[in-house]
């Protein structure tokens, strides 16, 4: 039984996450995912849209994932690897080199990230859509006000 372990926030679950988890599941027989708790997210400087419970439920529901555990701090990886008999610790390559110190107890691999998608991008695009929609509505409102003024003057 070849066991794979990864960690992440997995907020606003998207194809970048799915493609990584799919590739990780193909590396072994069991994929364990450490999902960052809301408290740990704050330590990472992140505020996720979905709560830990929702993000854990979404990741657990993914066909490629066998088990979800909470990621509460930076230091738990070594202990998790030993306790879960992990063979391969893997992350997206935005983390390349960061966890090489774990190579004494398991293989450490970094897989290519999926280009052009991230939770941060999704959030900023959504924010812009609201803004541009509001701007359009405001423009039409001013047109309506002008028409009402003309009509009331006549
Ligand atoms: N990812 C990816 N492609 C993307 C976006 C993310 O392959 N377009 C990968 C990341 O490289 C990471 C995983 O998906 O391996 C989860 O990404 P995040 O939810 O952003 O997690 P992160 O903030 O990187 O947390 O202790 C490790 C941290 O908890 C990792």
Backbone and ligand atoms as CSV (ligand in chain L), in Angstrom:
chain,resi,resn,atom,element,x,y,z
A,1,UNK,N,N,0.882,-1.197,0.000
A,1,UNK,CA,C,0.000,0.000,0.000
A,1,UNK,C,C,0.910,1.235,0.000
A,2,UNK,N,N,0.905,1.931,-1.162
A,2,UNK,CA,C,1.764,3.120,-1.299
A,2,UNK,C,C,0.922,4.363,-0.934
A,3,UNK,N,N,1.352,5.072,0.132
A,3,UNK,CA,C,0.544,6.173,0.656
A,3,UNK,C,C,1.146,7.533,0.289
A,4,UNK,N,N,0.239,8.398,-0.213
A,4,UNK,CA,C,0.645,9.740,-0.658
A,4,UNK,C,C,0.031,10.764,0.288
A,5,UNK,N,N,0.774,11.844,0.599
A,5,UNK,CA,C,0.261,12.883,1.498
A,5,UNK,C,C,0.509,14.255,0.893
A,6,UNK,N,N,-0.500,15.117,0.998
A,6,UNK,CA,C,-0.343,16.520,0.603
A,6,UNK,C,C,-1.141,17.397,1.558
A,7,UNK,N,N,-0.933,18.712,1.458
A,7,UNK,CA,C,-1.644,19.660,2.331
A,7,UNK,C,C,-2.072,20.855,1.491
A,8,UNK,N,N,-3.119,21.536,1.986
A,8,UNK,CA,C,-3.509,22.791,1.326
A,8,UNK,C,C,-4.776,23.370,1.906
A,9,UNK,N,N,-5.085,24.590,1.480
A,9,UNK,CA,C,-6.308,25.261,1.926
A,9,UNK,C,C,-7.516,24.787,1.121
A,10,UNK,N,N,-7.322,24.618,-0.190
A,10,UNK,CA,C,-8.367,24.128,-1.108
A,10,UNK,C,C,-9.650,24.953,-1.002
A,11,UNK,N,N,-9.501,26.278,-0.974
A,11,UNK,CA,C,-10.676,27.153,-0.934
A,11,UNK,C,C,-11.184,27.389,-2.358
A,12,UNK,N,N,-12.529,27.567,-2.502
A,12,UNK,CA,C,-13.111,27.742,-3.848
A,12,UNK,C,C,-12.546,26.673,-4.784
A,13,UNK,N,N,-12.751,25.440,-4.457
A,13,UNK,CA,C,-12.206,24.255,-5.141
A,13,UNK,C,C,-12.261,24.418,-6.666
A,14,UNK,N,N,-11.141,24.277,-7.335
A,14,UNK,CA,C,-11.111,24.529,-8.785
A,14,UNK,C,C,-10.240,23.488,-9.487
A,15,UNK,N,N,-10.154,23.582,-10.821
A,15,UNK,CA,C,-9.464,22.550,-11.605
A,15,UNK,C,C,-7.990,22.441,-11.250
A,16,UNK,N,N,-7.409,23.503,-10.749
A,16,UNK,CA,C,-5.991,23.388,-10.340
A,16,UNK,C,C,-5.857,22.384,-9.207
A,17,UNK,N,N,-6.800,22.473,-8.265
A,17,UNK,CA,C,-6.790,21.514,-7.136
A,17,UNK,C,C,-7.082,20.094,-7.631
A,18,UNK,N,N,-8.140,19.984,-8.439
A,18,UNK,CA,C,-8.566,18.659,-8.930
A,18,UNK,C,C,-7.428,17.977,-9.687
A,19,UNK,N,N,-6.796,18.730,-10.603
A,19,UNK,CA,C,-5.745,18.113,-11.437
A,19,UNK,C,C,-4.556,17.675,-10.575
A,20,UNK,N,N,-4.261,18.430,-9.548
A,20,UNK,CA,C,-3.163,18.026,-8.651
A,20,UNK,C,C,-3.548,16.753,-7.909
A,21,UNK,N,N,-4.767,16.735,-7.341
A,21,UNK,CA,C,-5.191,15.561,-6.555
A,21,UNK,C,C,-5.274,14.329,-7.447
A,22,UNK,N,N,-5.716,14.505,-8.704
A,22,UNK,CA,C,-5.777,13.371,-9.645
A,22,UNK,C,C,-4.388,12.805,-9.863
A,23,UNK,N,N,-3.425,13.716,-10.140
A,23,UNK,CA,C,-2.058,13.247,-10.398
A,23,UNK,C,C,-1.460,12.601,-9.152
A,24,UNK,N,N,-1.760,13.169,-7.988
A,24,UNK,CA,C,-1.238,12.576,-6.740
A,24,UNK,C,C,-1.814,11.178,-6.525
A,25,UNK,N,N,-3.115,11.028,-6.825
A,25,UNK,CA,C,-3.747,9.712,-6.602
A,25,UNK,C,C,-3.118,8.653,-7.500
A,26,UNK,N,N,-2.590,9.088,-8.651
A,26,UNK,CA,C,-1.971,8.140,-9.594
A,26,UNK,C,C,-0.562,7.715,-9.155
A,27,UNK,N,N,-0.056,8.400,-8.112
A,27,UNK,CA,C,1.308,8.051,-7.637
A,27,UNK,C,C,1.287,6.866,-6.668
A,28,UNK,N,N,0.081,6.536,-6.147
A,28,UNK,CA,C,0.055,5.469,-5.138
A,28,UNK,C,C,-1.322,4.860,-4.976
A,29,UNK,N,N,-1.536,4.228,-3.811
A,29,UNK,CA,C,-2.798,3.504,-3.584
A,29,UNK,C,C,-3.759,4.276,-2.693
A,30,UNK,N,N,-3.196,5.180,-1.869
A,30,UNK,CA,C,-4.059,5.932,-0.940
A,30,UNK,C,C,-3.572,7.375,-0.892
A,31,UNK,N,N,-4.504,8.328,-1.043
A,31,UNK,CA,C,-4.146,9.749,-0.984
A,31,UNK,C,C,-4.756,10.382,0.263
A,32,UNK,N,N,-3.895,10.896,1.110
A,32,UNK,CA,C,-4.334,11.617,2.313
A,32,UNK,C,C,-4.103,13.116,2.082
A,33,UNK,N,N,-5.124,13.920,2.391
A,33,UNK,CA,C,-4.999,15.371,2.209
A,33,UNK,C,C,-5.178,16.083,3.549
A,34,UNK,N,N,-4.162,16.863,3.907
A,34,UNK,CA,C,-4.264,17.699,5.109
A,34,UNK,C,C,-4.879,19.027,4.703
A,35,UNK,N,N,-6.107,19.298,5.138
A,35,UNK,CA,C,-6.779,20.562,4.793
A,35,UNK,C,C,-6.524,21.570,5.917
A,36,UNK,N,N,-6.049,22.748,5.522
A,36,UNK,CA,C,-5.704,23.772,6.517
A,36,UNK,C,C,-6.932,24.221,7.293
A,37,UNK,N,N,-6.833,24.238,8.609
A,37,UNK,CA,C,-7.948,24.741,9.438
A,37,UNK,C,C,-8.050,26.256,9.258
A,38,UNK,N,N,-9.169,26.831,9.681
A,38,UNK,CA,C,-9.347,28.288,9.581
A,38,UNK,C,C,-8.282,29.004,10.410
A,39,UNK,N,N,-7.966,28.439,11.579
A,39,UNK,CA,C,-6.956,29.070,12.459
A,39,UNK,C,C,-5.581,29.034,11.780
A,40,UNK,N,N,-5.232,27.881,11.165
A,40,UNK,CA,C,-3.923,27.786,10.494
A,40,UNK,C,C,-3.887,28.706,9.282
A,41,UNK,N,N,-5.037,28.841,8.614
A,41,UNK,CA,C,-5.080,29.753,7.462
A,41,UNK,C,C,-4.663,31.160,7.872
A,42,UNK,N,N,-5.134,31.573,9.052
A,42,UNK,CA,C,-4.774,32.930,9.524
A,42,UNK,C,C,-3.256,33.028,9.681
A,43,UNK,N,N,-2.633,31.932,10.185
A,43,UNK,CA,C,-1.161,31.935,10.337
A,43,UNK,C,C,-0.500,32.015,8.956
A,44,UNK,N,N,-1.200,31.463,7.916
A,44,UNK,CA,C,-0.651,31.505,6.548
A,44,UNK,C,C,-0.992,32.841,5.880
A,45,UNK,N,N,-1.714,33.703,6.621
A,45,UNK,CA,C,-2.105,34.995,6.045
A,45,UNK,C,C,-3.245,34.872,5.068
A,46,UNK,N,N,-4.058,33.812,5.226
A,46,UNK,CA,C,-5.180,33.571,4.309
A,46,UNK,C,C,-6.489,33.627,5.077
A,47,UNK,N,N,-7.527,34.157,4.419
A,47,UNK,CA,C,-8.894,34.071,4.988
A,47,UNK,C,C,-9.730,33.397,3.920
A,48,UNK,N,N,-10.108,32.151,4.157
A,48,UNK,CA,C,-10.807,31.421,3.085
A,48,UNK,C,C,-12.292,31.796,3.068
A,49,UNK,N,N,-12.900,31.662,1.879
A,49,UNK,CA,C,-14.332,31.941,1.707
A,49,UNK,C,C,-15.146,30.863,2.420
A,50,UNK,N,N,-14.750,29.590,2.208
A,50,UNK,CA,C,-15.452,28.477,2.861
A,50,UNK,C,C,-14.743,28.103,4.162
A,51,UNK,N,N,-15.553,27.660,5.131
A,51,UNK,CA,C,-14.983,27.259,6.438
A,51,UNK,C,C,-14.185,25.971,6.281
A,52,UNK,N,N,-13.422,25.634,7.321
A,52,UNK,CA,C,-12.666,24.376,7.293
A,52,UNK,C,C,-13.613,23.200,7.050
A,53,UNK,N,N,-14.741,23.185,7.779
A,53,UNK,CA,C,-15.676,22.050,7.670
A,53,UNK,C,C,-16.161,21.896,6.226
A,54,UNK,N,N,-16.476,23.019,5.571
A,54,UNK,CA,C,-16.961,22.953,4.180
A,54,UNK,C,C,-15.847,22.518,3.237
A,55,UNK,N,N,-14.645,23.098,3.420
A,55,UNK,CA,C,-13.523,22.736,2.541
A,55,UNK,C,C,-13.141,21.258,2.725
A,56,UNK,N,N,-13.169,20.786,3.984
A,56,UNK,CA,C,-12.843,19.369,4.247
A,56,UNK,C,C,-13.879,18.452,3.599
A,57,UNK,N,N,-15.158,18.855,3.668
A,57,UNK,CA,C,-16.231,18.030,3.063
A,57,UNK,C,C,-16.063,17.971,1.547
A,58,UNK,N,N,-15.725,19.109,0.946
A,58,UNK,CA,C,-15.540,19.156,-0.518
A,58,UNK,C,C,-14.366,18.271,-0.930
A,59,UNK,N,N,-13.235,18.413,-0.238
A,59,UNK,CA,C,-12.049,17.616,-0.596
A,59,UNK,C,C,-12.312,16.122,-0.351
A,60,UNK,N,N,-12.992,15.812,0.757
A,60,UNK,CA,C,-13.278,14.397,1.063
A,60,UNK,C,C,-14.177,13.801,-0.029
A,61,UNK,N,N,-15.030,14.649,-0.619
A,61,UNK,CA,C,-15.979,14.167,-1.651
A,61,UNK,C,C,-15.301,13.929,-2.998
A,62,UNK,N,N,-14.063,14.404,-3.105
A,62,UNK,CA,C,-13.338,14.243,-4.382
A,62,UNK,C,C,-12.983,12.768,-4.581
A,63,UNK,N,N,-13.235,12.279,-5.816
A,63,UNK,CA,C,-13.037,10.837,-6.088
A,63,UNK,C,C,-11.581,10.396,-5.904
A,64,UNK,N,N,-10.646,11.336,-5.965
A,64,UNK,CA,C,-9.214,10.967,-5.893
A,64,UNK,C,C,-8.699,10.901,-4.462
A,65,UNK,N,N,-9.499,11.385,-3.503
A,65,UNK,CA,C,-9.049,11.523,-2.107
A,65,UNK,C,C,-9.605,10.400,-1.250
A,66,UNK,N,N,-8.703,9.789,-0.455
A,66,UNK,CA,C,-9.142,8.679,0.424
A,66,UNK,C,C,-9.371,9.137,1.858
A,67,UNK,N,N,-8.613,10.154,2.281
A,67,UNK,CA,C,-8.745,10.580,3.682
A,67,UNK,C,C,-8.369,12.048,3.822
A,68,UNK,N,N,-9.110,12.743,4.678
A,68,UNK,CA,C,-8.795,14.142,4.981
A,68,UNK,C,C,-8.412,14.256,6.449
A,69,UNK,N,N,-7.317,14.977,6.707
A,69,UNK,CA,C,-6.938,15.264,8.101
A,69,UNK,C,C,-6.794,16.782,8.231
A,70,UNK,N,N,-6.949,17.335,9.442
A,70,UNK,CA,C,-6.791,18.785,9.616
A,70,UNK,C,C,-5.308,19.164,9.616
A,71,UNK,N,N,-5.014,20.268,8.923
A,71,UNK,CA,C,-3.642,20.799,9.003
A,71,UNK,C,C,-3.699,21.992,9.950
A,72,UNK,N,N,-3.113,21.814,11.128
A,72,UNK,CA,C,-3.225,22.832,12.175
A,72,UNK,C,C,-1.989,23.720,12.289
A,73,UNK,N,N,-0.822,23.220,11.832
A,73,UNK,CA,C,0.403,24.045,11.932
A,73,UNK,C,C,1.440,23.557,10.921
A,74,UNK,N,N,2.534,24.362,10.821
A,74,UNK,CA,C,3.603,24.022,9.866
A,74,UNK,C,C,4.355,22.765,10.290
A,75,UNK,N,N,4.370,22.504,11.617
A,75,UNK,CA,C,5.300,21.490,12.144
A,75,UNK,C,C,4.762,20.047,12.091
A,76,UNK,N,N,3.484,19.860,11.758
A,76,UNK,CA,C,2.918,18.514,11.930
A,76,UNK,C,C,3.299,17.516,10.835
A,77,UNK,N,N,3.874,17.992,9.745
A,77,UNK,CA,C,4.104,17.111,8.584
A,77,UNK,C,C,4.927,15.866,8.945
A,78,UNK,N,N,6.060,16.092,9.635
A,78,UNK,CA,C,6.944,14.951,9.952
A,78,UNK,C,C,6.178,13.883,10.750
A,79,UNK,N,N,5.439,14.338,11.729
A,79,UNK,CA,C,4.678,13.415,12.584
A,79,UNK,C,C,3.587,12.696,11.783
A,80,UNK,N,N,2.886,13.454,10.920
A,80,UNK,CA,C,1.841,12.858,10.078
A,80,UNK,C,C,2.435,11.787,9.159
A,81,UNK,N,N,3.605,12.079,8.578
A,81,UNK,CA,C,4.248,11.138,7.651
A,81,UNK,C,C,4.590,9.832,8.368
A,82,UNK,N,N,5.114,9.960,9.589
A,82,UNK,CA,C,5.489,8.761,10.359
A,82,UNK,C,C,4.246,8.009,10.823
A,83,UNK,N,N,3.259,8.774,11.339
A,83,UNK,CA,C,2.045,8.117,11.884
A,83,UNK,C,C,1.230,7.434,10.793
A,84,UNK,N,N,1.212,8.040,9.596
A,84,UNK,CA,C,0.367,7.477,8.503
A,84,UNK,C,C,1.176,6.614,7.546
A,85,UNK,N,N,2.443,6.326,7.907
A,85,UNK,CA,C,3.313,5.499,7.032
A,85,UNK,C,C,3.348,6.004,5.589
A,86,UNK,N,N,3.524,7.310,5.457
A,86,UNK,CA,C,3.494,7.936,4.129
A,86,UNK,C,C,4.755,7.568,3.335
A,87,UNK,N,N,4.555,7.208,2.053
A,87,UNK,CA,C,5.692,6.921,1.163
A,87,UNK,C,C,6.135,8.165,0.386
A,88,UNK,N,N,5.138,8.980,-0.012
A,88,UNK,CA,C,5.451,10.155,-0.842
A,88,UNK,C,C,4.727,11.384,-0.290
A,89,UNK,N,N,5.530,12.418,-0.018
A,89,UNK,CA,C,4.940,13.719,0.350
A,89,UNK,C,C,5.005,14.580,-0.904
A,90,UNK,N,N,3.879,15.152,-1.327
A,90,UNK,CA,C,3.863,15.890,-2.597
A,90,UNK,C,C,3.109,17.199,-2.464
A,91,UNK,N,N,3.613,18.215,-3.195
A,91,UNK,CA,C,2.966,19.518,-3.242
A,91,UNK,C,C,3.083,20.064,-4.652
A,92,UNK,N,N,2.310,21.102,-4.934
A,92,UNK,CA,C,2.486,21.814,-6.201
A,92,UNK,C,C,3.859,22.497,-6.198
A,93,UNK,N,N,4.382,22.775,-7.418
A,93,UNK,CA,C,5.787,23.243,-7.468
A,93,UNK,C,C,5.970,24.706,-7.077
A,94,UNK,N,N,4.882,25.376,-6.657
A,94,UNK,CA,C,5.093,26.702,-6.061
A,94,UNK,C,C,5.782,26.527,-4.705
A,95,UNK,N,N,5.832,25.297,-4.216
A,95,UNK,CA,C,6.483,24.987,-2.941
A,95,UNK,C,C,7.837,24.312,-3.148
A,96,UNK,N,N,8.321,24.274,-4.378
A,96,UNK,CA,C,9.525,23.478,-4.670
A,96,UNK,C,C,10.656,23.800,-3.678
A,97,UNK,N,N,11.229,22.756,-3.107
A,97,UNK,CA,C,12.360,22.909,-2.182
A,97,UNK,C,C,11.973,23.125,-0.743
A,98,UNK,N,N,10.754,23.631,-0.514
A,98,UNK,CA,C,10.349,24.031,0.853
A,98,UNK,C,C,10.368,22.868,1.841
A,99,UNK,N,N,10.029,21.681,1.364
A,99,UNK,CA,C,9.863,20.552,2.294
A,99,UNK,C,C,10.911,19.461,2.067
A,100,UNK,N,N,12.043,19.835,1.472
A,100,UNK,CA,C,13.082,18.834,1.183
A,100,UNK,C,C,13.656,18.210,2.459
A,101,UNK,N,N,13.488,18.890,3.588
A,101,UNK,CA,C,14.039,18.341,4.853
A,101,UNK,C,C,13.328,17.043,5.254
A,102,UNK,N,N,12.186,16.763,4.580
A,102,UNK,CA,C,11.434,15.535,4.913
A,102,UNK,C,C,11.962,14.326,4.132
A,103,UNK,N,N,12.978,14.564,3.278
A,103,UNK,CA,C,13.474,13.484,2.402
A,103,UNK,C,C,14.119,12.344,3.184
A,104,UNK,N,N,14.410,12.570,4.471
A,104,UNK,CA,C,15.007,11.463,5.252
A,104,UNK,C,C,13.970,10.415,5.653
A,105,UNK,N,N,12.678,10.768,5.551
A,105,UNK,CA,C,11.651,9.793,5.979
A,105,UNK,C,C,10.675,9.401,4.865
A,106,UNK,N,N,10.725,10.096,3.715
A,106,UNK,CA,C,9.839,9.705,2.602
A,106,UNK,C,C,10.320,10.397,1.325
A,107,UNK,N,N,9.752,9.986,0.184
A,107,UNK,CA,C,10.044,10.697,-1.059
A,107,UNK,C,C,9.320,12.044,-0.993
A,108,UNK,N,N,9.952,13.072,-1.545
A,108,UNK,CA,C,9.320,14.402,-1.595
A,108,UNK,C,C,9.289,14.837,-3.051
A,109,UNK,N,N,8.065,15.075,-3.580
A,109,UNK,CA,C,7.947,15.488,-4.981
A,109,UNK,C,C,7.107,16.747,-5.091
A,110,UNK,N,N,7.411,17.523,-6.144
A,110,UNK,CA,C,6.670,18.772,-6.405
A,110,UNK,C,C,6.129,18.660,-7.825
A,111,UNK,N,N,4.828,18.740,-7.946
A,111,UNK,CA,C,4.211,18.574,-9.272
A,111,UNK,C,C,3.853,19.941,-9.842
A,112,UNK,N,N,3.908,20.034,-11.160
A,112,UNK,CA,C,3.638,21.311,-11.836
A,112,UNK,C,C,2.243,21.833,-11.484
A,113,UNK,N,N,2.194,23.113,-11.149
A,113,UNK,CA,C,0.891,23.757,-10.884
A,113,UNK,C,C,0.124,23.899,-12.194
A,114,UNK,N,N,-1.197,23.974,-12.103
A,114,UNK,CA,C,-2.028,24.278,-13.275
A,114,UNK,C,C,-1.975,25.789,-13.498
A,115,UNK,N,N,-1.630,26.167,-14.737
A,115,UNK,CA,C,-1.494,27.592,-15.045
A,115,UNK,C,C,-2.848,28.325,-15.019
A,116,UNK,N,N,-2.764,29.655,-14.836
A,116,UNK,CA,C,-3.910,30.560,-15.034
A,116,UNK,C,C,-5.139,30.263,-14.198
A,117,UNK,N,N,-4.968,29.680,-13.043
A,117,UNK,CA,C,-6.100,29.600,-12.119
A,117,UNK,C,C,-5.579,29.542,-10.685
A,118,UNK,N,N,-6.233,30.334,-9.840
A,118,UNK,CA,C,-5.913,30.299,-8.408
A,118,UNK,C,C,-7.114,30.871,-7.652
A,119,UNK,N,N,-7.212,30.511,-6.404
A,119,UNK,CA,C,-8.319,31.022,-5.580
A,119,UNK,C,C,-8.260,32.541,-5.522
A,120,UNK,N,N,-7.042,33.075,-5.417
A,120,UNK,CA,C,-6.879,34.547,-5.348
A,120,UNK,C,C,-7.433,35.194,-6.609
A,121,UNK,N,N,-7.093,34.616,-7.801
A,121,UNK,CA,C,-7.605,35.176,-9.063
A,121,UNK,C,C,-9.130,35.131,-9.104
A,122,UNK,N,N,-9.696,34.011,-8.661
A,122,UNK,CA,C,-11.158,33.851,-8.695
A,122,UNK,C,C,-11.809,34.947,-7.860
A,123,UNK,N,N,-11.248,35.145,-6.648
A,123,UNK,CA,C,-11.818,36.171,-5.747
A,123,UNK,C,C,-11.726,37.551,-6.388
A,124,UNK,N,N,-10.573,37.872,-6.997
A,124,UNK,CA,C,-10.429,39.242,-7.540
A,124,UNK,C,C,-11.314,39.414,-8.773
A,125,UNK,N,N,-11.482,38.349,-9.583
A,125,UNK,CA,C,-12.375,38.456,-10.757
A,125,UNK,C,C,-13.815,38.667,-10.302
A,126,UNK,N,N,-14.226,37.945,-9.262
A,126,UNK,CA,C,-15.607,38.094,-8.764
A,126,UNK,C,C,-15.819,39.520,-8.249
A,127,UNK,N,N,-14.820,40.018,-7.550
A,127,UNK,CA,C,-14.944,41.384,-6.997
A,127,UNK,C,C,-15.110,42.386,-8.140
A,128,UNK,N,N,-14.328,42.194,-9.224
A,128,UNK,CA,C,-14.416,43.131,-10.371
A,128,UNK,C,C,-15.780,43.016,-11.028
A,129,UNK,N,N,-16.310,41.787,-11.161
A,129,UNK,CA,C,-17.623,41.630,-11.822
A,129,UNK,C,C,-18.651,42.442,-11.049
A,130,UNK,N,N,-18.650,42.316,-9.727
A,130,UNK,CA,C,-19.634,43.092,-8.939
A,130,UNK,C,C,-19.450,44.583,-9.228
A,131,UNK,N,N,-18.180,45.005,-9.200
A,131,UNK,CA,C,-17.889,46.428,-9.368
A,131,UNK,C,C,-18.377,46.896,-10.740
A,132,UNK,N,N,-18.059,46.153,-11.796
A,132,UNK,CA,C,-18.410,46.640,-13.147
A,132,UNK,C,C,-19.934,46.599,-13.325
A,133,UNK,N,N,-20.590,45.601,-12.739
A,133,UNK,CA,C,-22.057,45.538,-12.842
A,133,UNK,C,C,-22.666,46.757,-12.143
A,134,UNK,N,N,-22.147,47.045,-10.964
A,134,UNK,CA,C,-22.668,48.202,-10.197
A,134,UNK,C,C,-22.444,49.490,-10.976
A,135,UNK,N,N,-21.287,49.611,-11.601
A,135,UNK,CA,C,-20.993,50.830,-12.392
A,135,UNK,C,C,-22.008,50.986,-13.519
A,136,UNK,N,N,-22.341,49.849,-14.186
A,136,UNK,CA,C,-23.303,49.909,-15.308
A,136,UNK,C,C,-24.679,50.351,-14.782
A,137,UNK,N,N,-25.088,49.763,-13.685
A,137,UNK,CA,C,-26.408,50.093,-13.113
A,137,UNK,C,C,-26.451,51.576,-12.748
A,138,UNK,N,N,-25.336,52.051,-12.176
A,138,UNK,CA,C,-25.285,53.459,-11.755
A,138,UNK,C,C,-25.434,54.377,-12.968
A,139,UNK,N,N,-24.791,53.992,-14.071
A,139,UNK,CA,C,-24.883,54.797,-15.315
A,139,UNK,C,C,-26.346,54.881,-15.767
A,140,UNK,N,N,-27.005,53.746,-15.812
A,140,UNK,CA,C,-28.406,53.724,-16.262
A,140,UNK,C,C,-29.280,54.544,-15.318
A,141,UNK,N,N,-28.970,54.476,-14.042
A,141,UNK,CA,C,-29.763,55.247,-13.069
A,141,UNK,C,C,-29.651,56.742,-13.375
A,142,UNK,N,N,-28.439,57.198,-13.677
A,142,UNK,CA,C,-28.246,58.632,-13.988
A,142,UNK,C,C,-29.032,59.005,-15.242
A,143,UNK,N,N,-29.045,58.092,-16.238
A,143,UNK,CA,C,-29.833,58.368,-17.468
A,143,UNK,C,C,-31.306,58.517,-17.103
A,144,UNK,N,N,-31.786,57.610,-16.253
A,144,UNK,CA,C,-33.205,57.645,-15.857
A,144,UNK,C,C,-33.529,58.946,-15.125
A,145,UNK,N,N,-32.610,59.346,-14.249
A,145,UNK,CA,C,-32.832,60.591,-13.482
A,145,UNK,C,C,-32.937,61.784,-14.444
A,146,UNK,N,N,-32.045,61.792,-15.470
A,146,UNK,CA,C,-32.080,62.887,-16.469
A,146,UNK,C,C,-33.428,62.898,-17.193
A,147,UNK,N,N,-33.909,61.700,-17.573
A,147,UNK,CA,C,-35.197,61.617,-18.312
A,147,UNK,C,C,-36.332,62.122,-17.420
A,148,UNK,N,N,-36.308,61.706,-16.162
A,148,UNK,CA,C,-37.377,62.136,-15.243
A,148,UNK,C,C,-37.353,63.657,-15.088
A,149,UNK,N,N,-36.137,64.221,-15.032
A,149,UNK,CA,C,-36.020,65.682,-14.868
A,149,UNK,C,C,-36.623,66.396,-16.072
A,150,UNK,N,N,-36.303,65.884,-17.297
A,150,UNK,CA,C,-36.822,66.516,-18.529
A,150,UNK,C,C,-38.347,66.443,-18.525
A,151,UNK,N,N,-38.841,65.224,-18.213
A,151,UNK,CA,C,-40.310,65.044,-18.227
A,151,UNK,C,C,-40.971,65.960,-17.193
A,152,UNK,N,N,-40.365,66.097,-16.055
A,152,UNK,CA,C,-41.034,66.909,-14.998
A,152,UNK,C,C,-40.936,68.395,-15.328
A,153,UNK,N,N,-39.925,68.792,-16.134
A,153,UNK,CA,C,-39.825,70.220,-16.515
A,153,UNK,C,C,-40.888,70.602,-17.542
A,154,UNK,N,N,-41.356,69.607,-18.332
A,154,UNK,CA,C,-42.310,69.962,-19.412
A,154,UNK,C,C,-43.757,70.032,-18.844
L,1,LIG,N1,N,-2.324,24.128,-6.899
L,1,LIG,C1,C,-2.045,23.740,-8.211
L,1,LIG,N2,N,-2.457,24.529,-9.236
L,1,LIG,C2,C,-3.144,25.674,-9.003
L,1,LIG,C3,C,-3.441,26.061,-7.679
L,1,LIG,C4,C,-3.015,25.263,-6.626
L,1,LIG,O1,O,-1.418,22.698,-8.443
L,1,LIG,N3,N,-3.526,26.429,-10.066
L,1,LIG,C5,C,-1.842,23.276,-5.813
L,1,LIG,C6,C,-0.863,24.002,-4.890
L,1,LIG,O2,O,0.449,23.971,-5.436
L,1,LIG,C7,C,-0.976,23.182,-3.600
L,1,LIG,C8,C,-2.445,22.702,-3.628
L,1,LIG,O3,O,-2.920,22.896,-4.986
L,1,LIG,O4,O,-0.100,22.055,-3.648
L,1,LIG,C9,C,-3.327,23.477,-2.664
L,1,LIG,O5,O,-3.165,24.853,-2.962
L,1,LIG,P1,P,-3.701,25.914,-1.863
L,1,LIG,O6,O,-5.077,25.562,-1.493
L,1,LIG,O7,O,-3.355,27.282,-2.363
L,1,LIG,O8,O,-2.783,25.547,-0.591
L,1,LIG,P2,P,-1.508,26.325,-0.061
L,1,LIG,O9,O,-1.874,27.690,0.386
L,1,LIG,O10,O,-0.454,26.159,-1.082
L,1,LIG,O11,O,-1.189,25.484,1.285
L,1,LIG,O12,O,1.568,23.299,4.427
L,1,LIG,C10,C,1.286,23.485,3.047
L,1,LIG,C11,C,0.207,24.523,2.858
L,1,LIG,O13,O,-0.930,24.222,3.639
L,1,LIG,C12,C,-0.138,24.611,1.379
